[in-house]
Amino acid sequence: MTQVIKAAVAFRFILTLYLLLVELPVESASEFNPYKVLGVTKSASQAEIKKAYKRLVREWHPDKNRDPGAEDMFIKIAKSYEILSNEEKRANYDHYGQMDENRQHGQPQQGFRHFHDNFYFDESFFHFPRASRDFADSKYMLHYTQYMSDIIPDSFKRPYLIKITSDWCFTCIHIEPVWKETVLEVEGLGVGIGIVDVGYERRLANQLGAHRTPSILGLVNGKITFFHYSIVKEHLRQFVEDLLPQRLVEQVTDRNYLDFLNSWHEENKPHVLLFDQVPVVPLLYKLAAFAYKDYVRFGYVDQGLKETANLLRQFNVNTYAPTMLLFKENTDKPADIIQAKGMKKPIVDEFISSNRFLVVPRLVNQKVFDELCPVKQFHRRRKYCVLLITGADESFAPGNTAFLSFAAFNTKEVLRFAYVYQRWQQPLCDALLKSKEGTLPQVVILERRNAAGKVLYRAVTGGWNGSEEDKYRLQEQLDILQKDPSFLSYDALLPELNNEFANMFLIQWIYSAYDYLSQIVEDILHSNWREMMPLLSLIFSALFILFGTVIIQAFSDPGEEKQPKPKPKETVKTENGSGSGATSSSRPPKKNFVEVTELTDITYTSNLVKLRPGHINVLLVLTDASKNVLLSKFAKEVYSFTGSQTLHYSFLNADKHREWMDSVLEFAQDPMQVDSDEEDASHKVDYAGYVMALNGHKKYFCLFRPVYTGDDLGGRSSDDGGGGSGTGGGRSRSGSREEQPRKHNSRSTSTLQIHHKLDRLGLWMERLMEGTLPRHYIPAWPGLDKITPNK
């Protein structure tokens, strides 16, 4: 009995302590703080928050600020104002810290988690099972911006293995040990790792096409591939290996090794041979070949084959440890060698990156030129490029070989040797030899000064034939250059180099298409047939309909074709009363009327706030006095667009909802004109005739300002208006029109002027359908208190 009482007391104490901790306000662990972003205190009033927001908008607007981080800062400012301008969101932030948008207000996000981490309570005690986050370190968590700017470009150098998970994913707990073991193995080989939490990165999950958790996918060359097998380490490792393109590594034996090594001249790359005893190419070597595929050609020699015995003896390879030999222009002797039992990624990267170029590479494109001869940055980092301008014929071979031998004995860091073929890089050669006389070959010493192509250069006198005298003359001028940089006395502006490998694009495209088709066949053969059934059903249905139609047409009697029935003689009356047998529009609307609803507090949520994605509400603003005239004109102007299923039509009474219009149109002002607009705030704008295209899902609107186009009031022509553009010019013209002295005060004249306010609405609607109208983004739509009239 005593033990039961003690247990009950302990349970009551723990439960009380938990409830107290839940009620305590907890600071958010996130770095995002809307108060710090706007530069206001927690006691700031709405007027101070609004003033700070407008000031920061003017400062960080991407159109005004050229800072690289201006766009991200502008988004943070809008997000901060969205939280602090809404009293309910502000109160929840002050009490609970930063919250996810999908989480219900009033639920603490971090308090219980910190309580759990500090006191090691079992989550099952409170019946809150959550996925384990022991291994899902924050360094693997991906965000949308990071994925688009960093991960996708990096996927062209290494593959990525990405896991889709969520906080309340029960299956994720079971796969966590296998995921952890796999990541520890493949990450050390050079595979990128990423984790996407659907609860926090819904946008990124949709971008990846991941609609369920857990999911595992691979990313390489910007292409996404889903993993469909059982989650074991061997399958995940094989999945990563299958992501890599084919033909990265060539199998080399005694028969083809000479062809492999001698291809350095055509490919303009060093060649690497890996000697190992395993029959398959190691994954580490494949990943290195993928990372350096633009610089080095890779081959693999299986030491266990009889066809490689002569190759092992020729290069005296130790068969007890993996060995890598790197060859450049000399195919008889390797330029570098590395041998280690435990070949690690840093060792391989250092070995290959330090030998990315030949001793004298050919400048085949601008990328090679930029890396081999970089632009001068500081005095101590001068790089001089010794360039041989020659030809590809056999008659130039002795001079080219002599230039190679000269470069092999001059290994100074400040000197880079290269050559070009005049026939393939004619613009470059013309820029360097325009004031020189003589025949090829020629040697030019140059130094790049800026990325625009400016260089300082000097041609070596006497040309280049490869004789000992030529070598002595070149060495002498290089020594003078080391002492006196002003020795380069000529300057030129070099054009961009031609890409000599551009004609290989078709071959590369064929290889890529082959890889893609191979992957599709592999997926069909090894995928789960239950997942393939919807696709197969769709394919067979399409084939059945296609062949069924062909068979019916083949066996049908041509004489039995139905004659077109004569249409009844009905005429469609136009506005002038004339009859016509066909409508003038090639795309008649589906309705013979325009359905326009009033935007009130009842329809506000469904017609705007929660409007379906892709749908737009075209809103007409009117007054009690102009209601009948504007609605009639509005229906005529938008009638031809009623066939679209994504457009909805509403009207708003400005006499009742002027406060809502003022709140929304604040975001249609130019940030540089906010101050001048605040000084004229006492002047009320006539909103009658304004039309707004509201996209409730993406939170933006396009604005039509009325422009009078009649000729009987003020003499304004239709060429004057910018009402369709949505710019601020429409307001100034509208204001000037109202300030003009009116000679006719009759009721008919006033009605005519109101009628002409929507003259250009049809053109504006065409631009809306084309997507060419300016968009004004808004952090959040005004609340119901702005749309509900004060009673």
C-alpha positions in Angstrom: 0.0 0.0 0.0 2.9 2.4 0.8 4.5 1.7 -2.6 1.2 2.5 -4.4 0.9 5.8 -2.5 4.5 6.7 -3.3 3.9 5.9 -7.0 0.7 8.1 -7.1 2.5 11.0 -5.4 5.4 10.7 -7.9 3.0 10.6 -10.9 1.2 13.6 -9.6 4.4 15.6 -9.1 5.7 14.7 -12.6 2.3 15.7 -14.2 2.2 19.0 -12.3 5.8 19.8 -13.3 5.0 19.0 -17.0 1.9 21.3 -16.9 3.8 24.1 -15.4 6.6 23.8 -18.0 4.0 23.8 -20.8 2.4 27.0 -19.5 5.8 28.8 -19.4 6.6 31.0 -22.4 9.5 29.5 -24.2 11.8 31.4 -26.5 12.0 30.1 -30.0 15.2 28.2 -31.0 15.0 29.6 -34.4 17.3 32.4 -35.4 14.3 34.2 -37.1 13.0 37.0 -34.9 10.5 39.4 -36.4 11.2 42.1 -33.8 14.9 42.1 -34.7 14.2 42.1 -38.4 12.0 45.2 -38.2 14.2 46.8 -35.5 11.4 47.4 -33.0 10.8 46.4 -29.4 8.2 44.0 -28.1 6.2 46.9 -26.8 6.1 48.7 -30.2 2.7 49.9 -31.4 1.1 49.1 -34.7 2.0 52.5 -36.0 5.7 52.0 -35.1 5.7 48.6 -36.7 4.1 49.9 -39.9 6.5 52.8 -40.1 9.6 50.5 -39.6 8.2 48.1 -42.2 7.8 50.9 -44.9 11.3 52.2 -44.1 12.9 48.8 -44.5 10.8 48.0 -47.7 12.2 51.1 -49.3 15.8 50.2 -48.3 15.7 46.5 -49.2 13.4 46.4 -52.2 15.2 44.1 -54.8 14.5 46.7 -57.5 16.3 49.4 -55.6 18.9 47.5 -53.6 21.6 45.6 -55.6 22.9 43.7 -52.6 22.9 39.9 -53.3 21.0 39.2 -50.0 18.4 41.9 -50.7 15.7 39.5 -51.9 16.1 37.2 -48.8 16.0 40.2 -46.5 12.9 41.6 -48.3 11.1 38.2 -47.7 12.1 38.3 -44.0 10.8 41.8 -43.7 7.4 40.8 -45.3 7.2 37.7 -43.1 8.0 39.7 -40.0 5.3 42.3 -40.8 2.8 39.5 -41.5 3.3 38.2 -38.0 3.5 41.5 -36.0 0.7 43.3 -37.9 -1.8 40.6 -36.9 -2.5 40.8 -33.2 -3.4 37.1 -32.9 -0.2 35.9 -34.6 1.8 38.4 -32.6 0.4 37.2 -29.3 1.1 33.6 -30.2 4.6 34.4 -31.2 5.2 36.3 -28.0 4.0 33.3 -26.0 5.2 30.3 -27.9 8.0 31.6 -30.2 8.2 30.9 -34.0 5.5 28.5 -35.1 4.9 26.4 -38.2 2.0 27.7 -40.3 0.3 24.3 -40.3 0.3 24.0 -36.5 -2.7 25.1 -34.5 -2.3 28.2 -32.5 -2.0 27.7 -28.8 0.2 24.6 -29.0 3.7 25.0 -27.8 6.3 24.0 -30.3 9.5 23.8 -28.3 8.7 23.7 -24.7 7.9 19.9 -24.3 10.8 19.0 -26.6 13.3 20.9 -24.4 11.7 19.4 -21.4 12.2 15.9 -22.8 15.8 16.5 -23.9 16.8 17.8 -20.4 15.1 15.2 -18.2 15.0 12.2 -20.5 11.3 11.4 -20.0 9.9 8.5 -22.1 7.6 9.9 -24.8 5.3 6.9 -24.5 4.5 8.0 -20.9 2.6 11.0 -22.3 1.5 9.1 -25.4 3.3 11.5 -27.8 5.4 9.2 -30.1 7.8 11.2 -32.3 10.3 10.1 -34.8 13.8 9.8 -33.4 16.1 12.7 -34.2 19.3 11.4 -32.6 21.0 10.9 -36.0 19.0 13.4 -38.1 21.5 16.2 -37.4 20.7 19.7 -38.5 23.7 19.7 -40.9 21.7 17.3 -43.2 18.4 19.3 -43.1 17.6 20.8 -46.5 15.7 24.0 -47.2 14.2 25.1 -50.5 16.6 28.0 -51.2 19.6 25.9 -50.3 18.4 23.0 -52.5 17.8 25.3 -55.6 21.0 27.3 -55.2 23.5 24.8 -53.8 22.4 21.1 -54.0 21.2 21.0 -57.6 24.5 22.6 -59.0 26.5 20.3 -56.7 24.7 17.2 -58.0 26.6 17.6 -61.3 29.8 16.7 -59.3 28.4 14.1 -56.8 25.2 12.2 -56.3 22.9 12.9 -53.4 20.9 10.5 -51.2 17.9 12.3 -49.7 15.4 11.0 -47.1 11.9 12.4 -46.8 10.6 12.3 -43.2 8.3 14.0 -40.8 7.9 14.4 -37.0 5.0 12.0 -36.7 6.3 9.3 -39.1 6.2 5.9 -37.3 7.9 4.0 -40.1 10.8 6.4 -40.1 11.8 5.1 -36.7 12.2 1.6 -38.1 14.4 2.6 -41.0 16.6 4.9 -39.0 19.3 2.4 -38.0 19.7 1.3 -41.7 19.8 4.9 -42.8 22.4 5.8 -40.2 24.6 2.8 -41.2 24.4 3.6 -44.9 25.1 7.3 -44.5 28.2 6.6 -42.4 29.5 4.5 -45.2 28.6 6.4 -48.4 29.2 9.9 -47.0 32.9 9.1 -46.5 33.1 8.0 -50.2 31.8 11.4 -51.4 28.0 11.0 -51.6 25.9 14.0 -50.5 23.3 13.5 -47.8 20.1 15.4 -47.3 17.0 15.2 -45.1 13.7 17.0 -45.9 11.1 17.4 -43.1 7.7 17.6 -44.8 6.2 19.4 -41.8 8.7 22.3 -42.2 9.6 22.1 -45.9 6.4 21.3 -47.7 7.4 23.4 -50.7 10.6 21.5 -51.1 8.8 18.1 -50.7 6.4 19.1 -53.5 9.4 20.2 -55.7 10.9 16.7 -55.2 7.6 15.0 -55.9 7.6 13.3 -52.5 4.0 12.8 -51.3 4.5 10.2 -48.6 6.9 9.5 -45.7 9.3 7.9 -45.5 10.7 8.2 -49.0 14.2 7.9 -50.2 15.4 9.4 -53.5 18.6 10.1 -55.4 19.7 13.2 -57.2 22.4 13.4 -59.8 22.8 15.9 -62.7 19.7 17.6 -61.4 17.5 14.5 -62.1 15.5 12.9 -59.3 15.2 9.1 -59.0 13.1 7.3 -56.3 14.2 4.3 -54.4 11.5 1.5 -54.6 13.3 -1.5 -53.0 13.4 -2.8 -49.4 15.5 -0.5 -47.2 18.7 -2.4 -46.5 22.2 -1.1 -46.7 23.2 -3.2 -49.7 20.2 -2.0 -51.7 20.8 1.6 -50.8 24.5 1.3 -51.7 23.6 -0.3 -55.1 21.0 2.5 -55.6 23.7 5.1 -55.3 25.9 3.3 -57.7 23.2 3.0 -60.2 22.6 6.7 -60.1 26.0 7.4 -61.7 26.1 7.6 -65.6 27.5 4.6 -67.5 31.0 4.6 -69.2 32.6 6.7 -66.4 35.4 4.1 -66.1 36.8 2.0 -69.0 37.9 -1.5 -68.5 41.6 -1.7 -69.5 43.5 -4.8 -70.5 46.7 -5.7 -72.4 44.9 -5.3 -75.7 43.5 -1.8 -75.3 45.7 0.0 -72.9 47.8 1.7 -75.6 44.7 3.1 -77.3 43.5 4.3 -73.9 46.7 6.1 -72.9 47.3 7.6 -76.4 43.9 9.2 -76.5 45.2 12.1 -74.4 45.9 14.1 -77.5 42.2 13.9 -78.8 40.6 14.3 -75.3 43.2 16.8 -74.0 43.1 15.1 -70.6 45.4 13.1 -68.3 44.6 9.4 -67.9 44.4 7.5 -64.7 44.7 3.7 -64.2 43.5 2.0 -61.0 45.0 -1.4 -60.4 43.0 -3.6 -57.9 42.1 -7.2 -57.3 38.3 -6.9 -57.1 36.4 -7.8 -60.3 34.1 -4.7 -60.1 35.1 -1.1 -60.0 35.1 0.3 -56.5 32.4 2.9 -55.7 35.0 5.3 -54.4 36.8 5.3 -57.8 33.4 5.7 -59.7 32.6 8.7 -57.6 36.0 10.3 -58.2 35.5 9.6 -62.0 32.2 11.4 -61.8 33.6 14.4 -59.9 36.5 14.9 -62.3 34.9 13.7 -65.5 35.6 17.1 -67.2 39.4 16.9 -66.5 40.6 13.3 -66.3 39.9 10.1 -68.1 39.6 7.0 -65.9 40.4 3.4 -66.5 40.3 0.3 -64.3 42.6 -2.8 -64.5 41.5 -6.0 -62.8 44.6 -7.7 -61.5 42.9 -11.1 -61.3 42.5 -11.4 -65.1 45.0 -13.2 -67.3 44.6 -10.4 -69.9 46.3 -7.9 -67.6 49.5 -9.8 -66.7 51.7 -8.0 -69.2 50.4 -4.7 -68.0 51.3 -5.4 -64.4 54.8 -6.4 -65.4 55.4 -3.5 -67.7 54.6 -0.9 -64.9 55.9 -3.0 -62.0 52.6 -2.8 -60.1 52.5 -4.2 -56.5 49.5 -6.6 -56.5 49.0 -6.5 -52.7 47.7 -2.9 -52.5 45.5 -0.7 -54.8 47.7 1.4 -57.1 46.8 4.5 -59.1 49.0 5.6 -62.0 48.5 8.9 -63.7 49.8 9.5 -67.3 50.1 12.7 -69.2 51.8 13.2 -72.5 54.4 10.4 -71.8 52.6 7.1 -72.1 55.7 5.0 -71.2 56.1 6.4 -67.7 53.5 7.6 -65.3 53.7 11.3 -64.2 52.5 10.5 -60.7 51.7 7.3 -58.7 49.9 6.6 -55.4 49.6 3.2 -53.6 47.7 2.6 -50.4 45.8 -0.3 -48.8 43.1 1.9 -47.4 42.4 4.3 -50.3 40.5 7.2 -48.8 38.6 10.0 -50.5 40.9 12.9 -49.4 43.9 11.0 -50.8 42.2 10.4 -54.1 40.9 14.0 -54.4 44.4 15.4 -53.7 46.0 13.1 -56.1 43.7 13.9 -59.0 43.1 17.6 -58.4 46.8 18.3 -58.4 47.1 16.6 -61.8 44.0 18.0 -63.6 45.9 19.3 -66.6 48.5 18.0 -69.0 52.0 19.5 -69.0 51.1 21.6 -72.0 47.3 21.4 -72.4 45.5 22.8 -75.5 43.1 25.7 -75.0 40.0 24.1 -76.3 37.4 26.4 -74.7 37.1 29.4 -72.4 36.7 27.3 -69.3 40.1 25.8 -69.7 41.7 29.2 -70.4 40.1 30.7 -67.3 41.4 27.9 -65.0 44.8 27.5 -66.6 45.5 31.3 -66.9 43.6 33.0 -64.2 43.1 36.8 -64.0 45.7 38.6 -62.0 44.4 39.5 -58.5 47.4 40.5 -56.4 51.0 41.2 -57.2 52.3 38.1 -55.5 49.8 35.9 -57.4 51.0 36.8 -60.9 50.4 34.0 -63.5 52.1 34.2 -66.8 50.8 32.1 -69.6 53.3 31.0 -72.3 51.2 30.3 -75.3 52.4 28.4 -78.4 50.3 29.3 -81.5 50.8 26.4 -83.9 49.0 24.1 -86.3 47.7 20.5 -86.3 49.7 19.3 -89.4 52.6 16.9 -89.1 55.0 19.6 -90.2 54.4 21.3 -86.8 55.1 18.2 -84.7 58.9 18.8 -84.1 58.3 22.3 -82.8 55.4 21.1 -80.6 57.5 18.4 -79.1 60.3 20.8 -78.4 57.9 23.2 -76.7 56.7 20.3 -74.5 60.2 19.3 -73.5 61.0 23.0 -72.6 57.8 23.2 -70.5 58.7 19.9 -68.7 61.9 21.5 -67.3 60.3 24.8 -66.3 58.0 23.9 -63.4 57.8 27.3 -61.8 54.4 28.1 -60.2 54.1 31.5 -61.9 54.4 30.0 -65.4 51.7 28.1 -67.2 52.4 26.5 -70.7 49.7 25.9 -73.3 49.1 25.8 -77.0 46.3 26.6 -79.5 45.7 25.6 -83.1 45.3 28.7 -85.2 42.8 27.1 -87.5 40.4 26.4 -84.6 41.0 29.6 -82.5 41.5 32.1 -85.3 39.9 35.2 -83.5 42.3 34.7 -80.6 45.4 34.3 -82.8 44.4 37.4 -84.8 44.2 39.5 -81.6 47.7 38.4 -80.5 49.4 38.4 -83.9 47.8 41.4 -85.6 51.0 43.5 -85.5 53.4 40.7 -86.0 54.9 39.4 -89.2 56.2 35.9 -89.8 54.9 32.4 -90.1 53.8 29.9 -87.5 54.6 28.7 -85.0 54.8 31.7 -82.7 55.3 31.9 -78.9 53.4 34.6 -76.9 53.8 35.5 -73.3 50.7 37.0 -71.8 49.2 38.1 -68.5 45.4 38.4 -68.0 44.3 41.6 -66.4 40.5 41.3 -66.1 37.7 39.0 -66.9 36.6 41.1 -69.9 39.5 39.8 -71.9 42.2 42.5 -71.5 45.7 41.1 -71.5 49.3 42.4 -71.5 51.5 40.3 -73.9 54.7 40.2 -75.8 55.6 37.8 -78.7 59.0 36.1 -78.6 61.1 37.4 -81.4 62.3 35.1 -84.1 59.3 32.7 -84.0 59.6 29.1 -82.7 61.2 26.2 -84.5 62.2 24.2 -81.4 65.9 24.7 -81.9 68.3 25.2 -79.0 68.6 28.9 -80.0 64.8 29.3 -79.7 64.8 27.7 -76.3 67.7 30.0 -75.1 65.9 33.1 -76.4 62.6 32.1 -74.7 64.3 31.3 -71.4 66.1 34.7 -71.6 62.9 36.6 -72.0 61.2 34.7 -69.2 64.1 35.6 -66.9 63.7 39.3 -67.8 60.0 39.1 -67.1 60.6 37.7 -63.6 62.6 40.8 -62.8 60.6 43.4 -64.8 56.9 42.8 -65.2 56.7 45.9 -67.5 58.5 43.7 -70.1 55.0 42.9 -71.5 54.5 46.2 -73.4 51.6 45.3 -75.7 47.9 45.1 -74.7 44.9 43.5 -76.4 41.3 42.6 -75.8 40.9 38.8 -76.4 37.6 37.4 -77.7 36.0 34.4 -76.0 37.5 31.1 -77.2 35.7 28.7 -79.5 34.5 25.5 -77.9 36.3 22.8 -79.9 34.2 20.1 -78.3 30.9 21.6 -79.3 30.5 19.1 -82.2 30.5 16.3 -79.6 27.2 17.6 -78.2 25.2 15.1 -80.4 27.3 12.2 -79.1 26.9 13.3 -75.5 23.1 13.7 -76.0 22.9 10.1 -77.5 24.8 8.8 -74.4 22.4 10.6 -72.1 19.4 9.3 -73.9 20.8 5.8 -73.7 21.3 6.2 -70.0 17.8 7.5 -69.5 16.2 4.7 -71.5 18.3 2.1 -69.7 17.0 3.5 -66.4 13.4 3.3 -67.5 13.8 -0.3 -68.6 15.5 -1.1 -65.3 12.7 0.6 -63.3 10.1 -1.4 -65.3 11.9 -4.7 -64.7 12.5 -4.2 -61.0 9.7 -2.0 -59.8 6.8 -3.1 -57.8 4.1 -4.1 -60.3 1.4 -2.7 -58.0 2.9 0.7 -58.5 3.2 0.2 -62.2 -0.4 -0.9 -62.7 -1.9 2.7 -63.0 0.7 3.5 -65.7 0.2 0.3 -67.6 -3.6 0.7 -67.4 -3.3 4.2 -68.8 -1.1 3.0 -71.7 -3.3 0.0 -72.6 -6.4 2.2 -72.4 -4.9 4.7 -74.8 -3.9 1.9 -77.2 -7.3 0.4 -77.0 -9.0 3.7 -77.9 -6.6 4.4 -80.7 -6.8 1.0 -82.4 -10.6 0.8 -81.8 -11.1 4.1 -83.6 -8.9 2.9 -86.5 -10.8 -0.4 -86.8 -14.2 1.3 -86.8 -13.1 3.8 -89.4 -11.6 1.0 -91.6 -14.8 -1.1 -91.6 -17.3 1.7 -91.8 -19.1 2.3 -95.2 -18.1 5.6 -96.7 -21.6 6.0 -98.1 -23.2 5.7 -94.7 -21.5 8.8 -93.4 -24.0 11.1 -91.8 -24.8 14.2 -93.7 -24.5 17.3 -91.6 -27.9 18.4 -90.4 -29.0 21.8 -91.6 -28.9 24.2 -88.8 -32.0 26.1 -87.9 -32.1 29.6 -89.3 -31.5 31.4 -86.2 -29.7 34.7 -86.2 -27.7 36.2 -83.3 -28.5 39.9 -82.9 -25.5 42.1 -82.4 -25.6 45.5 -80.6 -26.5 47.2 -83.9 -29.4 44.8 -84.4 -28.0 43.1 -87.5 -28.3 39.3 -87.8 -25.5 36.8 -88.3 -25.5 33.1 -88.7 -22.4 32.6 -86.5 -20.9 34.4 -83.6 -18.0 36.7 -84.1 -15.9 35.2 -81.4 -13.8 32.1 -82.2 -14.0 31.0 -78.6 -17.6 31.5 -77.4 -18.1 31.6 -73.7 -19.8 28.7 -72.0 -22.4 30.9 -70.3 -24.7 33.4 -71.9 -24.4 35.7 -68.8 -21.8 36.9 -66.3 -22.1 35.7 -62.8 -21.0 38.4 -60.4 -21.2 38.0 -56.6 -20.7 40.6 -54.0 -17.6 40.3 -51.8 -18.8 40.4 -48.2 -17.8 39.0 -44.9 -19.7 35.8 -45.8 -18.0 35.2 -49.2 -14.6 36.7 -48.2 -13.0 33.5 -47.1 -14.2 31.3 -50.0 -13.8 33.9 -52.8 -10.4 35.2 -51.7 -8.5 33.9 -48.6 -9.0 30.2 -49.5 -9.3 30.6 -53.2 -8.1 27.4 -55.0 -4.6 27.5 -56.4 -4.5 28.8 -60.0 -7.9 30.6 -59.6 -8.2 34.4 -59.8 -11.1 36.6 -58.6 -11.7 39.6 -60.8 -13.1 42.2 -58.4 -14.9 45.4 -59.6 -15.0 48.3 -57.1 -18.1 50.5 -57.3 -20.2 52.8 -55.2 -23.9 53.1 -54.6 -24.2 55.9 -57.2 -22.3 54.0 -59.9 -23.4 50.5 -59.2 -25.9 49.9 -62.0 -23.8 51.6 -64.7 -20.5 50.0 -63.8 -22.0 46.5 -63.4 -23.5 46.7 -66.9 -20.3 47.9 -68.5 -18.2 45.4 -66.5 -20.4 42.5 -67.8 -19.9 43.6 -71.4 -16.1 43.9 -71.1 -15.5 40.5 -69.4 -18.2 38.6 -71.2 -15.7 37.1 -73.7 -13.6 35.7 -70.9 -16.3 33.8 -69.0 -15.3 30.6 -70.8 -12.3 30.3 -68.5 -12.9 28.0 -65.5 -10.2 29.7 -63.4 -11.7 33.2 -63.4 -14.4 34.3 -60.9 -16.1 37.7 -60.9 -17.1 39.8 -57.8 -17.8 43.4 -56.9 -17.0 45.4 -53.8 -18.9 48.4 -52.5 -16.3 51.1 -51.8 -18.8 53.1 -49.7 -18.8 50.3 -47.2 -15.3 48.9 -47.5 -13.0 51.8 -48.1 -10.8 50.8 -45.2 -10.2 47.4 -46.9 -9.3 49.1 -50.2 -6.8 51.5 -48.4 -5.1 48.5 -46.7 -4.7 46.5 -49.9 -3.6 49.4 -52.1 -0.8 50.3 -49.8 1.1 47.4 -51.5 0.5 48.8 -55.0 2.5 52.0 -54.2 6.1 52.5 -55.3 8.3 52.1 -52.2 10.0 55.4 -53.2 6.7 57.3 -53.1 5.3 56.1 -49.8 6.3 59.3 -48.0 4.6 61.6 -50.5 1.5 59.4 -50.4 1.3 59.7 -46.7 1.4 63.5 -46.9 -1.7 63.4 -49.2 -3.5 60.9 -47.1 -6.3 63.4 -46.3 -7.3 63.4 -50.0 -9.7 60.5 -50.6 -9.4 58.6 -53.8 -12.5 57.8 -55.9 -12.2 54.0 -56.1 -15.2 53.6 -58.4 -14.2 51.8 -61.5 -11.1 50.2 -60.1 -10.7 46.5 -61.0 -8.4 44.0 -59.1 -7.4 40.5 -60.1 -6.9 38.8 -56.8 -4.8 35.6 -56.5 -5.7 34.4 -53.0 -3.3 31.5 -52.9 -0.1 33.3 -54.0 -1.1 36.5 -52.2 -0.8 39.0 -55.1 -3.1 41.2 -57.1 -3.0 43.1 -60.4 -4.6 46.5 -60.5 -6.7 48.3 -63.2 -7.1 52.1 -62.6 -9.8 53.7 -64.7 -8.8 56.0 -67.5 -11.4 58.1 -69.3 -11.2 57.4 -73.1 -14.3 59.4 -74.3 -13.9 62.5 -76.6 -16.7 64.6 -75.2 -15.4 65.3 -71.7 -12.0 66.9 -71.4 -10.9 65.7 -74.9 -8.8 62.7 -73.7 -8.0 60.1 -76.3 -7.5 56.4 -75.8 -3.8 56.7 -76.4 -3.3 58.5 -73.1 -4.1 55.8 -70.6 -2.0 53.6 -68.5 -5.0 52.1 -66.8 -4.2 48.7 -68.2 -0.7 48.8 -66.9 -1.5 49.2 -63.3 1.1 51.9 -62.7 0.8 54.9 -60.6 0.3 57.1 -63.6 -3.4 56.1 -63.8 -4.1 57.8 -60.5 -2.6 61.1 -61.5 -4.6 61.1 -64.7 -7.8 60.2 -62.8 -7.2 62.9 -60.3 -6.5 65.5 -63.0 -9.7 64.5 -64.8 -11.8 65.1 -61.6 -10.2 68.5 -61.1 -11.1 69.7 -64.6 -13.9 72.2 -64.8 -17.1 70.4 -65.9 -19.2 72.4 -68.3 -22.0 69.8 -68.3 -23.5 68.9 -65.0 -26.4 67.0 -66.3 -27.2 63.5 -65.1 -26.7 62.0 -68.6 -23.2 63.5 -68.8 -22.2 62.1 -65.3 -23.5 58.7 -66.3 -21.6 58.8 -69.5 -18.3 59.6 -67.7 -18.9 56.7 -65.3 -19.6 54.4 -68.2 -16.3 55.3 -69.9 -14.2 54.4 -66.8 -14.0 50.7 -67.9 -13.3 51.4 -71.6 -9.9 49.7 -71.5 -10.9 46.8 -69.3 -11.0 44.4 -72.2 -7.3 45.1 -73.1 -6.4 44.7 -69.5 -8.1 41.4 -69.3 -6.2 40.1 -72.3 -2.9 41.1 -70.6 -4.1 39.3 -67.4 -4.7 36.1 -69.4 -1.2 36.4 -71.0 0.4 36.9 -67.5 2.1 40.2 -68.5 0.5 42.5 -65.9 2.6 43.7 -63.0 1.9 41.9 -59.7 1.7 43.5 -56.3 2.5 41.0 -53.5 0.9 41.3 -50.1 2.1 39.6 -46.9 -1.4 38.7 -45.8 -4.9 39.6 -46.8 -6.6 42.0 -44.4 -8.8 40.4 -41.8 -12.5 40.3 -41.7 -12.6 43.4 -39.5 -11.5 45.3 -42.7 -14.3 43.8 -44.8 -17.1 43.9 -42.3 -18.7 47.4 -42.2 -19.0 49.1 -38.8 -22.4 48.8 -37.4 
